[in-house]
């Protein structure tokens, strides 16, 4: 869970930023916005997955099941 997640999110951010810049320069602002939203959704899904496992660990530690 350590540095790999941060590197994956950073890689997604770099790819999305490059794609958005290229799309904006070609005049496709609407597709650039959709690309940015898709990148945000992908990154949030990765983070939510990790938060879910964290909450599962916390609940099992304190015996909340």
PQR file of N, CA, C, O and H, with PARSE charges and radii, in Angstrom:
ATOM      1  N   UNK A   1       0.821  -1.190   0.000 -0.4000 1.5000
ATOM      2  CA  UNK A   1       0.000   0.000   0.000 -0.0000 2.0000
ATOM      3  C   UNK A   1       0.867   1.257   0.000  0.5500 1.7000
ATOM      4  O   UNK A   1       0.332   2.350  -0.183 -0.5500 1.4000
ATOM      5  N   UNK A   2       2.102   1.158   0.185 -0.4000 1.5000
ATOM      6  CA  UNK A   2       2.968   2.300   0.393 -0.0000 2.0000
ATOM      7  C   UNK A   2       3.136   3.216  -0.806  0.5500 1.7000
ATOM      8  O   UNK A   2       2.194   3.867  -1.257 -0.5500 1.4000
ATOM      9  H   UNK A   2       2.537   0.270   0.334  0.4000 1.0000
ATOM     10  N   UNK A   3       4.333   3.247  -1.295 -0.4000 1.5000
ATOM     11  CA  UNK A   3       4.710   4.198  -2.337 -0.0000 2.0000
ATOM     12  C   UNK A   3       4.112   3.846  -3.691  0.5500 1.7000
ATOM     13  O   UNK A   3       4.000   4.709  -4.561 -0.5500 1.4000
ATOM     14  H   UNK A   3       5.098   2.718  -0.928  0.4000 1.0000
ATOM     15  N   UNK A   4       3.724   2.578  -3.879 -0.4000 1.5000
ATOM     16  CA  UNK A   4       3.186   2.162  -5.175 -0.0000 2.0000
ATOM     17  C   UNK A   4       1.914   2.923  -5.526  0.5500 1.7000
ATOM     18  O   UNK A   4       1.724   3.348  -6.665 -0.5500 1.4000
ATOM     19  H   UNK A   4       3.815   1.876  -3.172  0.4000 1.0000
ATOM     20  N   UNK A   5       1.047   3.089  -4.533 -0.4000 1.5000
ATOM     21  CA  UNK A   5      -0.211   3.809  -4.766 -0.0000 2.0000
ATOM     22  C   UNK A   5       0.051   5.259  -5.144  0.5500 1.7000
ATOM     23  O   UNK A   5      -0.603   5.797  -6.037 -0.5500 1.4000
ATOM     24  H   UNK A   5       1.201   2.744  -3.607  0.4000 1.0000
ATOM     25  N   UNK A   6       0.993   5.886  -4.477 -0.4000 1.5000
ATOM     26  CA  UNK A   6       1.325   7.278  -4.778 -0.0000 2.0000
ATOM     27  C   UNK A   6       1.899   7.400  -6.185  0.5500 1.7000
ATOM     28  O   UNK A   6       1.569   8.332  -6.917 -0.5500 1.4000
ATOM     29  H   UNK A   6       1.524   5.449  -3.751  0.4000 1.0000
ATOM     30  N   UNK A   7       2.750   6.467  -6.557 -0.4000 1.5000
ATOM     31  CA  UNK A   7       3.335   6.502  -7.896 -0.0000 2.0000
ATOM     32  C   UNK A   7       2.296   6.251  -8.983  0.5500 1.7000
ATOM     33  O   UNK A   7       2.349   6.863 -10.050 -0.5500 1.4000
ATOM     34  H   UNK A   7       3.018   5.709  -5.962  0.4000 1.0000
ATOM     35  N   UNK A   8       1.348   5.350  -8.713 -0.4000 1.5000
ATOM     36  CA  UNK A   8       0.283   5.093  -9.682 -0.0000 2.0000
ATOM     37  C   UNK A   8      -0.582   6.333  -9.881  0.5500 1.7000
ATOM     38  O   UNK A   8      -0.910   6.692 -11.012 -0.5500 1.4000
ATOM     39  H   UNK A   8       1.304   4.853  -7.847  0.4000 1.0000
ATOM     40  N   UNK A   9      -0.947   6.979  -8.793 -0.4000 1.5000
ATOM     41  CA  UNK A   9      -1.782   8.181  -8.887 -0.0000 2.0000
ATOM     42  C   UNK A   9      -1.018   9.304  -9.583  0.5500 1.7000
ATOM     43  O   UNK A   9      -1.596  10.045 -10.378 -0.5500 1.4000
ATOM     44  H   UNK A   9      -0.681   6.687  -7.874  0.4000 1.0000
ATOM     45  N   UNK A  10       0.271   9.436  -9.292 -0.4000 1.5000
ATOM     46  CA  UNK A  10       1.079  10.457  -9.956 -0.0000 2.0000
ATOM     47  C   UNK A  10       1.193  10.169 -11.449  0.5500 1.7000
ATOM     48  O   UNK A  10       1.133  11.088 -12.266 -0.5500 1.4000
ATOM     49  H   UNK A  10       0.741   8.835  -8.646  0.4000 1.0000
ATOM     50  N   UNK A  11       1.356   8.910 -11.805 -0.4000 1.5000
ATOM     51  CA  UNK A  11       1.419   8.539 -13.222 -0.0000 2.0000
ATOM     52  C   UNK A  11       0.123   8.848 -13.942  0.5500 1.7000
ATOM     53  O   UNK A  11       0.137   9.349 -15.066 -0.5500 1.4000
ATOM     54  H   UNK A  11       1.405   8.164 -11.141  0.4000 1.0000
ATOM     55  N   UNK A  12      -0.992   8.554 -13.303 -0.4000 1.5000
ATOM     56  CA  UNK A  12      -2.293   8.888 -13.894 -0.0000 2.0000
ATOM     57  C   UNK A  12      -2.419  10.394 -14.069  0.5500 1.7000
ATOM     58  O   UNK A  12      -2.907  10.871 -15.094 -0.5500 1.4000
ATOM     59  H   UNK A  12      -1.004   8.147 -12.390  0.4000 1.0000
ATOM     60  N   UNK A  13      -1.980  11.129 -13.071 -0.4000 1.5000
ATOM     61  CA  UNK A  13      -2.053  12.591 -13.149 -0.0000 2.0000
ATOM     62  C   UNK A  13      -1.227  13.156 -14.289  0.5500 1.7000
ATOM     63  O   UNK A  13      -1.670  14.066 -14.989 -0.5500 1.4000
ATOM     64  H   UNK A  13      -1.584  10.741 -12.239  0.4000 1.0000
ATOM     65  N   UNK A  14      -0.039  12.626 -14.477 -0.4000 1.5000
ATOM     66  CA  UNK A  14       0.820  13.103 -15.565 -0.0000 2.0000
ATOM     67  C   UNK A  14       0.211  12.785 -16.924  0.5500 1.7000
ATOM     68  O   UNK A  14       0.191  13.634 -17.815 -0.5500 1.4000
ATOM     69  H   UNK A  14       0.320  11.887 -13.909  0.4000 1.0000
ATOM     70  N   UNK A  15      -0.286  11.555 -17.079 -0.4000 1.5000
ATOM     71  CA  UNK A  15      -0.902  11.175 -18.353 -0.0000 2.0000
ATOM     72  C   UNK A  15      -2.132  12.003 -18.661  0.5500 1.7000
ATOM     73  O   UNK A  15      -2.335  12.424 -19.800 -0.5500 1.4000
ATOM     74  H   UNK A  15      -0.269  10.866 -16.355  0.4000 1.0000
ATOM     75  N   UNK A  16      -2.948  12.238 -17.659 -0.4000 1.5000
ATOM     76  CA  UNK A  16      -4.160  13.033 -17.865 -0.0000 2.0000
ATOM     77  C   UNK A  16      -3.803  14.486 -18.183  0.5500 1.7000
ATOM     78  O   UNK A  16      -4.445  15.114 -19.025 -0.5500 1.4000
ATOM     79  H   UNK A  16      -2.784  11.897 -16.734  0.4000 1.0000
ATOM     80  N   UNK A  17      -2.799  15.009 -17.524 -0.4000 1.5000
ATOM     81  CA  UNK A  17      -2.398  16.397 -17.788 -0.0000 2.0000
ATOM     82  C   UNK A  17      -1.890  16.558 -19.216  0.5500 1.7000
ATOM     83  O   UNK A  17      -2.228  17.532 -19.889 -0.5500 1.4000
ATOM     84  H   UNK A  17      -2.277  14.499 -16.840  0.4000 1.0000
ATOM     85  N   UNK A  18      -1.086  15.614 -19.679 -0.4000 1.5000
ATOM     86  CA  UNK A  18      -0.580  15.677 -21.049 -0.0000 2.0000
ATOM     87  C   UNK A  18      -1.719  15.550 -22.049  0.5500 1.7000
ATOM     88  O   UNK A  18      -1.784  16.293 -23.028 -0.5500 1.4000
ATOM     89  H   UNK A  18      -0.811  14.823 -19.132  0.4000 1.0000
ATOM     90  N   UNK A  19      -2.621  14.598 -21.793 -0.4000 1.5000
ATOM     91  CA  UNK A  19      -3.752  14.411 -22.704 -0.0000 2.0000
ATOM     92  C   UNK A  19      -4.636  15.645 -22.744  0.5500 1.7000
ATOM     93  O   UNK A  19      -5.104  16.035 -23.813 -0.5500 1.4000
ATOM     94  H   UNK A  19      -2.568  13.995 -20.997  0.4000 1.0000
ATOM     95  N   UNK A  20      -4.868  16.259 -21.604 -0.4000 1.5000
ATOM     96  CA  UNK A  20      -5.710  17.463 -21.559 -0.0000 2.0000
ATOM     97  C   UNK A  20      -5.056  18.619 -22.313  0.5500 1.7000
ATOM     98  O   UNK A  20      -5.734  19.351 -23.035 -0.5500 1.4000
ATOM     99  H   UNK A  20      -4.488  15.942 -20.735  0.4000 1.0000
ATOM    100  N   UNK A  21      -3.759  18.784 -22.151 -0.4000 1.5000
ATOM    101  CA  UNK A  21      -3.072  19.859 -22.855 -0.0000 2.0000
ATOM    102  C   UNK A  21      -3.119  19.653 -24.365  0.5500 1.7000
ATOM    103  O   UNK A  21      -3.342  20.596 -25.124 -0.5500 1.4000
ATOM    104  H   UNK A  21      -3.209  18.190 -21.565  0.4000 1.0000
ATOM    105  N   UNK A  22      -2.909  18.417 -24.788 -0.4000 1.5000
ATOM    106  CA  UNK A  22      -2.972  18.135 -26.227 -0.0000 2.0000
ATOM    107  C   UNK A  22      -4.375  18.369 -26.778  0.5500 1.7000
ATOM    108  O   UNK A  22      -4.534  18.925 -27.864 -0.5500 1.4000
ATOM    109  H   UNK A  22      -2.728  17.650 -24.172  0.4000 1.0000
ATOM    110  N   UNK A  23      -5.376  17.951 -26.041 -0.4000 1.5000
ATOM    111  CA  UNK A  23      -6.744  18.138 -26.504 -0.0000 2.0000
ATOM    112  C   UNK A  23      -7.144  19.614 -26.515  0.5500 1.7000
ATOM    113  O   UNK A  23      -7.873  20.049 -27.406 -0.5500 1.4000
ATOM    114  H   UNK A  23      -5.248  17.499 -25.159  0.4000 1.0000
ATOM    115  N   UNK A  24      -6.678  20.377 -25.542 -0.4000 1.5000
ATOM    116  CA  UNK A  24      -7.007  21.801 -25.517 -0.0000 2.0000
ATOM    117  C   UNK A  24      -6.329  22.550 -26.660  0.5500 1.7000
ATOM    118  O   UNK A  24      -6.895  23.495 -27.210 -0.5500 1.4000
ATOM    119  H   UNK A  24      -6.086  20.023 -24.818  0.4000 1.0000
ATOM    120  N   UNK A  25      -5.125  22.131 -27.014 -0.4000 1.5000
ATOM    121  CA  UNK A  25      -4.429  22.799 -28.104 -0.0000 2.0000
ATOM    122  C   UNK A  25      -5.075  22.507 -29.454  0.5500 1.7000
ATOM    123  O   UNK A  25      -4.988  23.314 -30.380 -0.5500 1.4000
ATOM    124  H   UNK A  25      -4.665  21.363 -26.567  0.4000 1.0000
ATOM    125  N   UNK A  26      -5.715  21.364 -29.559 -0.4000 1.5000
ATOM    126  CA  UNK A  26      -6.396  21.042 -30.812 -0.0000 2.0000
ATOM    127  C   UNK A  26      -7.821  21.563 -30.843  0.5500 1.7000
ATOM    128  O   UNK A  26      -8.528  21.379 -31.834 -0.5500 1.4000
ATOM    129  H   UNK A  26      -5.786  20.708 -28.808  0.4000 1.0000
ATOM    130  N   UNK A  27      -8.252  22.212 -29.771 -0.4000 1.5000
ATOM    131  CA  UNK A  27      -9.577  22.822 -29.748 -0.0000 2.0000
ATOM    132  C   UNK A  27     -10.689  21.921 -29.258  0.5500 1.7000
ATOM    133  O   UNK A  27     -11.864  22.236 -29.442 -0.5500 1.4000
ATOM    134  H   UNK A  27      -7.678  22.362 -28.965  0.4000 1.0000
ATOM    135  N   UNK A  28     -10.350  20.830 -28.651 -0.4000 1.5000
ATOM    136  CA  UNK A  28     -11.370  19.905 -28.154 -0.0000 2.0000
ATOM    137  C   UNK A  28     -11.468  20.029 -26.632  0.5500 1.7000
ATOM    138  O   UNK A  28     -11.078  19.127 -25.891 -0.5500 1.4000
ATOM    139  H   UNK A  28      -9.395  20.574 -28.501  0.4000 1.0000
ATOM    140  N   UNK A  29     -11.993  21.162 -26.193 -0.4000 1.5000
ATOM    141  CA  UNK A  29     -12.081  21.440 -24.761 -0.0000 2.0000
ATOM    142  C   UNK A  29     -13.065  20.507 -24.052  0.5500 1.7000
ATOM    143  O   UNK A  29     -12.843  20.133 -22.901 -0.5500 1.4000
ATOM    144  H   UNK A  29     -12.309  21.895 -26.796  0.4000 1.0000
ATOM    145  N   UNK A  30     -14.142  20.133 -24.729 -0.4000 1.5000
ATOM    146  CA  UNK A  30     -15.128  19.266 -24.095 -0.0000 2.0000
ATOM    147  C   UNK A  30     -14.556  17.868 -23.833  0.5500 1.7000
ATOM    148  O   UNK A  30     -14.819  17.280 -22.784 -0.5500 1.4000
ATOM    149  H   UNK A  30     -14.322  20.437 -25.665  0.4000 1.0000
ATOM    150  N   UNK A  31     -13.796  17.348 -24.755 -0.4000 1.5000
ATOM    151  CA  UNK A  31     -13.181  16.027 -24.554 -0.0000 2.0000
ATOM    152  C   UNK A  31     -12.070  16.116 -23.514  0.5500 1.7000
ATOM    153  O   UNK A  31     -11.835  15.156 -22.780 -0.5500 1.4000
ATOM    154  H   UNK A  31     -13.582  17.825 -25.608  0.4000 1.0000
ATOM    155  N   UNK A  32     -11.385  17.252 -23.442 -0.4000 1.5000
ATOM    156  CA  UNK A  32     -10.355  17.445 -22.415 -0.0000 2.0000
ATOM    157  C   UNK A  32     -10.978  17.421 -21.024  0.5500 1.7000
ATOM    158  O   UNK A  32     -10.395  16.869 -20.091 -0.5500 1.4000
ATOM    159  H   UNK A  32     -11.576  18.032 -24.038  0.4000 1.0000
ATOM    160  N   UNK A  33     -12.153  18.015 -20.882 -0.4000 1.5000
ATOM    161  CA  UNK A  33     -12.839  18.007 -19.586 -0.0000 2.0000
ATOM    162  C   UNK A  33     -13.261  16.589 -19.213  0.5500 1.7000
ATOM    163  O   UNK A  33     -13.143  16.194 -18.053 -0.5500 1.4000
ATOM    164  H   UNK A  33     -12.626  18.464 -21.640  0.4000 1.0000
ATOM    165  N   UNK A  34     -13.746  15.830 -20.177 -0.4000 1.5000
ATOM    166  CA  UNK A  34     -14.139  14.443 -19.907 -0.0000 2.0000
ATOM    167  C   UNK A  34     -12.922  13.604 -19.529  0.5500 1.7000
ATOM    168  O   UNK A  34     -13.011  12.727 -18.669 -0.5500 1.4000
ATOM    169  H   UNK A  34     -13.842  16.151 -21.119  0.4000 1.0000
ATOM    170  N   UNK A  35     -11.794  13.870 -20.165 -0.4000 1.5000
ATOM    171  CA  UNK A  35     -10.559  13.151 -19.847 -0.0000 2.0000
ATOM    172  C   UNK A  35     -10.110  13.454 -18.421  0.5500 1.7000
ATOM    173  O   UNK A  35      -9.695  12.559 -17.684 -0.5500 1.4000
ATOM    174  H   UNK A  35     -11.721  14.583 -20.863  0.4000 1.0000
ATOM    175  N   UNK A  36     -10.200  14.720 -18.044 -0.4000 1.5000
ATOM    176  CA  UNK A  36      -9.821  15.099 -16.678 -0.0000 2.0000
ATOM    177  C   UNK A  36     -10.746  14.448 -15.655  0.5500 1.7000
ATOM    178  O   UNK A  36     -10.284  13.967 -14.620 -0.5500 1.4000
ATOM    179  H   UNK A  36     -10.538  15.447 -18.642  0.4000 1.0000
ATOM    180  N   UNK A  37     -12.024  14.428 -15.932 -0.4000 1.5000
ATOM    181  CA  UNK A  37     -12.965  13.787 -15.014 -0.0000 2.0000
ATOM    182  C   UNK A  37     -12.713  12.287 -14.913  0.5500 1.7000
ATOM    183  O   UNK A  37     -12.812  11.712 -13.829 -0.5500 1.4000
ATOM    184  H   UNK A  37     -12.399  14.819 -16.773  0.4000 1.0000
ATOM    185  N   UNK A  38     -12.391  11.656 -16.027 -0.4000 1.5000
ATOM    186  CA  UNK A  38     -12.096  10.224 -16.007 -0.0000 2.0000
ATOM    187  C   UNK A  38     -10.851   9.942 -15.159  0.5500 1.7000
ATOM    188  O   UNK A  38     -10.819   8.966 -14.409 -0.5500 1.4000
ATOM    189  H   UNK A  38     -12.311  12.122 -16.907  0.4000 1.0000
ATOM    190  N   UNK A  39      -9.840  10.784 -15.275 -0.4000 1.5000
ATOM    191  CA  UNK A  39      -8.637  10.614 -14.457 -0.0000 2.0000
ATOM    192  C   UNK A  39      -8.919  10.765 -12.976  0.5500 1.7000
ATOM    193  O   UNK A  39      -8.381  10.022 -12.157 -0.5500 1.4000
ATOM    194  H   UNK A  39      -9.866  11.577 -15.884  0.4000 1.0000
ATOM    195  N   UNK A  40      -9.764  11.729 -12.631 -0.4000 1.5000
ATOM    196  CA  UNK A  40     -10.132  11.936 -11.223 -0.0000 2.0000
ATOM    197  C   UNK A  40     -10.901  10.732 -10.698  0.5500 1.7000
ATOM    198  O   UNK A  40     -10.659  10.276  -9.580 -0.5500 1.4000
ATOM    199  H   UNK A  40     -10.202  12.334 -13.297  0.4000 1.0000
ATOM    200  N   UNK A  41     -11.820  10.222 -11.495 -0.4000 1.5000
ATOM    201  CA  UNK A  41     -12.616   9.063 -11.064 -0.0000 2.0000
ATOM    202  C   UNK A  41     -11.730   7.844 -10.855  0.5500 1.7000
ATOM    203  O   UNK A  41     -11.902   7.114  -9.879 -0.5500 1.4000
ATOM    204  H   UNK A  41     -12.017  10.592 -12.403  0.4000 1.0000
ATOM    205  N   UNK A  42     -10.787   7.617 -11.758 -0.4000 1.5000
ATOM    206  CA  UNK A  42      -9.887   6.468 -11.618 -0.0000 2.0000
ATOM    207  C   UNK A  42      -9.045   6.588 -10.352  0.5500 1.7000
ATOM    208  O   UNK A  42      -8.882   5.613  -9.618 -0.5500 1.4000
ATOM    209  H   UNK A  42     -10.647   8.210 -12.550  0.4000 1.0000
ATOM    210  N   UNK A  43      -8.512   7.772 -10.099 -0.4000 1.5000
ATOM    211  CA  UNK A  43      -7.699   7.977  -8.895 -0.0000 2.0000
ATOM    212  C   UNK A  43      -8.545   7.823  -7.630  0.5500 1.7000
ATOM    213  O   UNK A  43      -8.086   7.233  -6.652 -0.5500 1.4000
ATOM    214  H   UNK A  43      -8.644   8.563 -10.696  0.4000 1.0000
ATOM    215  N   UNK A  44      -9.765   8.344  -7.636 -0.4000 1.5000
ATOM    216  CA  UNK A  44     -10.628   8.211  -6.470 -0.0000 2.0000
ATOM    217  C   UNK A  44     -11.023   6.761  -6.210  0.5500 1.7000
ATOM    218  O   UNK A  44     -11.147   6.344  -5.058 -0.5500 1.4000
ATOM    219  H   UNK A  44     -10.138   8.824  -8.430  0.4000 1.0000
ATOM    220  N   UNK A  45     -11.221   6.002  -7.273 -0.4000 1.5000
ATOM    221  CA  UNK A  45     -11.541   4.582  -7.085 -0.0000 2.0000
ATOM    222  C   UNK A  45     -10.385   3.848  -6.426  0.5500 1.7000
ATOM    223  O   UNK A  45     -10.604   2.965  -5.597 -0.5500 1.4000
ATOM    224  H   UNK A  45     -11.121   6.342  -8.208  0.4000 1.0000
ATOM    225  N   UNK A  46      -9.167   4.199  -6.781 -0.4000 1.5000
ATOM    226  CA  UNK A  46      -8.008   3.572  -6.156 -0.0000 2.0000
ATOM    227  C   UNK A  46      -7.919   3.940  -4.683  0.5500 1.7000
ATOM    228  O   UNK A  46      -7.609   3.092  -3.846 -0.5500 1.4000
ATOM    229  H   UNK A  46      -8.988   4.917  -7.454  0.4000 1.0000
ATOM    230  N   UNK A  47      -8.190   5.199  -4.365 -0.4000 1.5000
ATOM    231  CA  UNK A  47      -8.111   5.656  -2.977 -0.0000 2.0000
ATOM    232  C   UNK A  47      -9.248   5.057  -2.148  0.5500 1.7000
ATOM    233  O   UNK A  47      -9.033   4.653  -1.006 -0.5500 1.4000
ATOM    234  H   UNK A  47      -8.442   5.887  -5.045  0.4000 1.0000
ATOM    235  N   UNK A  48     -10.453   4.996  -2.713 -0.4000 1.5000
ATOM    236  CA  UNK A  48     -11.595   4.442  -1.982 -0.0000 2.0000
ATOM    237  C   UNK A  48     -11.361   2.970  -1.675  0.5500 1.7000
ATOM    238  O   UNK A  48     -11.748   2.496  -0.607 -0.5500 1.4000
ATOM    239  H   UNK A  48     -10.629   5.324  -3.641  0.4000 1.0000
ATOM    240  N   UNK A  49     -10.743   2.252  -2.579 -0.4000 1.5000
ATOM    241  CA  UNK A  49     -10.423   0.847  -2.331 -0.0000 2.0000
ATOM    242  C   UNK A  49      -9.496   0.719  -1.124  0.5500 1.7000
ATOM    243  O   UNK A  49      -9.694  -0.153  -0.278 -0.5500 1.4000
ATOM    244  H   UNK A  49     -10.429   2.637  -3.446  0.4000 1.0000
ATOM    245  N   UNK A  50      -8.502   1.570  -1.043 -0.4000 1.5000
ATOM    246  CA  UNK A  50      -7.576   1.526   0.088 -0.0000 2.0000
ATOM    247  C   UNK A  50      -8.258   1.945   1.388  0.5500 1.7000
ATOM    248  O   UNK A  50      -7.980   1.371   2.441 -0.5500 1.4000
ATOM    249  H   UNK A  50      -8.341   2.279  -1.731  0.4000 1.0000
ATOM    250  N   UNK A  51      -9.143   2.933   1.331 -0.4000 1.5000
ATOM    251  CA  UNK A  51      -9.870   3.365   2.523 -0.0000 2.0000
ATOM    252  C   UNK A  51     -10.783   2.247   3.011  0.5500 1.7000
ATOM    253  O   UNK A  51     -10.927   2.046   4.217 -0.5500 1.4000
ATOM    254  H   UNK A  51      -9.369   3.399   0.476  0.4000 1.0000
ATOM    255  N   UNK A  52     -11.399   1.522   2.085 -0.4000 1.5000
ATOM    256  CA  UNK A  52     -12.243   0.392   2.466 -0.0000 2.0000
ATOM    257  C   UNK A  52     -11.460  -0.676   3.198  0.5500 1.7000
ATOM    258  O   UNK A  52     -11.930  -1.221   4.196 -0.5500 1.4000
ATOM    259  H   UNK A  52     -11.282   1.686   1.106  0.4000 1.0000
ATOM    260  N   UNK A  53     -10.272  -0.979   2.711 -0.4000 1.5000
ATOM    261  CA  UNK A  53      -9.449  -1.979   3.404 -0.0000 2.0000
ATOM    262  C   UNK A  53      -8.974  -1.461   4.757  0.5500 1.7000
ATOM    263  O   UNK A  53      -8.847  -2.239   5.703 -0.5500 1.4000
ATOM    264  H   UNK A  53      -9.890  -0.536   1.900  0.4000 1.0000
ATOM    265  N   UNK A  54      -8.714  -0.174   4.861 -0.4000 1.5000
ATOM    266  CA  UNK A  54      -8.330   0.408   6.148 -0.0000 2.0000
ATOM    267  C   UNK A  54      -9.468   0.288   7.158  0.5500 1.7000
ATOM    268  O   UNK A  54      -9.241  -0.118   8.297 -0.5500 1.4000
ATOM    269  H   UNK A  54      -8.818   0.457   4.092  0.4000 1.0000
ATOM    270  N   UNK A  55     -10.680   0.635   6.755 -0.4000 1.5000
ATOM    271  CA  UNK A  55     -11.820   0.540   7.665 -0.0000 2.0000
ATOM    272  C   UNK A  55     -12.117  -0.898   8.044  0.5500 1.7000
ATOM    273  O   UNK A  55     -12.531  -1.170   9.171 -0.5500 1.4000
ATOM    274  H   UNK A  55     -10.864   0.965   5.829  0.4000 1.0000
ATOM    275  N   UNK A  56     -11.910  -1.814   7.123 -0.4000 1.5000
ATOM    276  CA  UNK A  56     -12.088  -3.228   7.433 -0.0000 2.0000
ATOM    277  C   UNK A  56     -11.073  -3.685   8.478  0.5500 1.7000
ATOM    278  O   UNK A  56     -11.413  -4.434   9.394 -0.5500 1.4000
ATOM    279  H   UNK A  56     -11.573  -1.593   6.207  0.4000 1.0000
ATOM    280  N   UNK A  57      -9.838  -3.236   8.339 -0.4000 1.5000
ATOM    281  CA  UNK A  57      -8.808  -3.591   9.320 -0.0000 2.0000
ATOM    282  C   UNK A  57      -9.112  -3.000  10.693  0.5500 1.7000
ATOM    283  O   UNK A  57      -8.946  -3.669  11.713 -0.5500 1.4000
ATOM    284  H   UNK A  57      -9.561  -2.628   7.595  0.4000 1.0000
ATOM    285  N   UNK A  58      -9.553  -1.755  10.716 -0.4000 1.5000
ATOM    286  CA  UNK A  58      -9.868  -1.099  11.987 -0.0000 2.0000
ATOM    287  C   UNK A  58     -11.033  -1.800  12.677  0.5500 1.7000
ATOM    288  O   UNK A  58     -11.010  -2.018  13.888 -0.5500 1.4000
ATOM    289  H   UNK A  58      -9.688  -1.211   9.887  0.4000 1.0000
ATOM    290  N   UNK A  59     -12.056  -2.152  11.887 -0.4000 1.5000
ATOM    291  CA  UNK A  59     -13.209  -2.809  12.505 -0.0000 2.0000
ATOM    292  C   UNK A  59     -12.855  -4.213  13.006  0.5500 1.7000
ATOM    293  O   UNK A  59     -13.399  -4.657  14.017 -0.5500 1.4000
ATOM    294  H   UNK A  59     -12.074  -1.975  10.903  0.4000 1.0000
ATOM    295  N   UNK A  60     -11.964  -4.908  12.325 -0.4000 1.5000
ATOM    296  CA  UNK A  60     -11.566  -6.230  12.810 -0.0000 2.0000
ATOM    297  C   UNK A  60     -10.655  -6.122  14.039  0.5500 1.7000
ATOM    298  O   UNK A  60     -10.685  -6.993  14.907 -0.5500 1.4000
ATOM    299  H   UNK A  60     -11.522  -4.547  11.503  0.4000 1.0000
ATOM    300  N   UNK A  61      -9.860  -5.077  14.115 -0.4000 1.5000
ATOM    301  CA  UNK A  61      -8.995  -4.893  15.280 -0.0000 2.0000
ATOM    302  C   UNK A  61      -9.821  -4.633  16.540  0.5500 1.7000
ATOM    303  O   UNK A  61      -9.550  -5.199  17.599 -0.5500 1.4000
ATOM    304  H   UNK A  61      -9.836  -4.369  13.409  0.4000 1.0000
ATOM    305  N   UNK A  62     -10.825  -3.776  16.413 -0.4000 1.5000
ATOM    306  CA  UNK A  62     -11.638  -3.429  17.572 -0.0000 2.0000
ATOM    307  C   UNK A  62     -12.825  -4.371  17.755  0.5500 1.7000
ATOM    308  O   UNK A  62     -13.604  -4.198  18.692 -0.5500 1.4000
ATOM    309  H   UNK A  62     -11.045  -3.317  15.553  0.4000 1.0000
ATOM    310  N   UNK A  63     -12.973  -5.346  16.894 -0.4000 1.5000
ATOM    311  CA  UNK A  63     -14.037  -6.338  17.056 -0.0000 2.0000
ATOM    312  C   UNK A  63     -15.421  -5.762  16.833  0.5500 1.7000
ATOM    313  O   UNK A  63     -16.348  -6.077  17.579 -0.5500 1.4000
ATOM    314  H   UNK A  63     -12.340  -5.487  16.133  0.4000 1.0000
ATOM    315  N   UNK A  64     -15.575  -4.928  15.828 -0.4000 1.5000
ATOM    316  CA  UNK A  64     -16.858  -4.269  15.589 -0.0000 2.0000
ATOM    317  C   UNK A  64     -17.792  -5.117  14.746  0.5500 1.7000
ATOM    318  O   UNK A  64     -18.925  -4.701  14.501 -0.5500 1.4000
ATOM    319  H   UNK A  64     -14.822  -4.671  15.222  0.4000 1.0000
ATOM    320  N   UNK A  65     -17.374  -6.272  14.296 -0.4000 1.5000
ATOM    321  CA  UNK A  65     -18.270  -7.120  13.510 -0.0000 2.0000
ATOM    322  C   UNK A  65     -19.232  -7.726  14.450  0.5500 1.7000
ATOM    323  O   UNK A  65     -20.103  -8.490  14.036 -0.5500 1.4000
ATOM    324  H   UNK A  65     -16.454  -6.611  14.495  0.4000 1.0000
TER
END
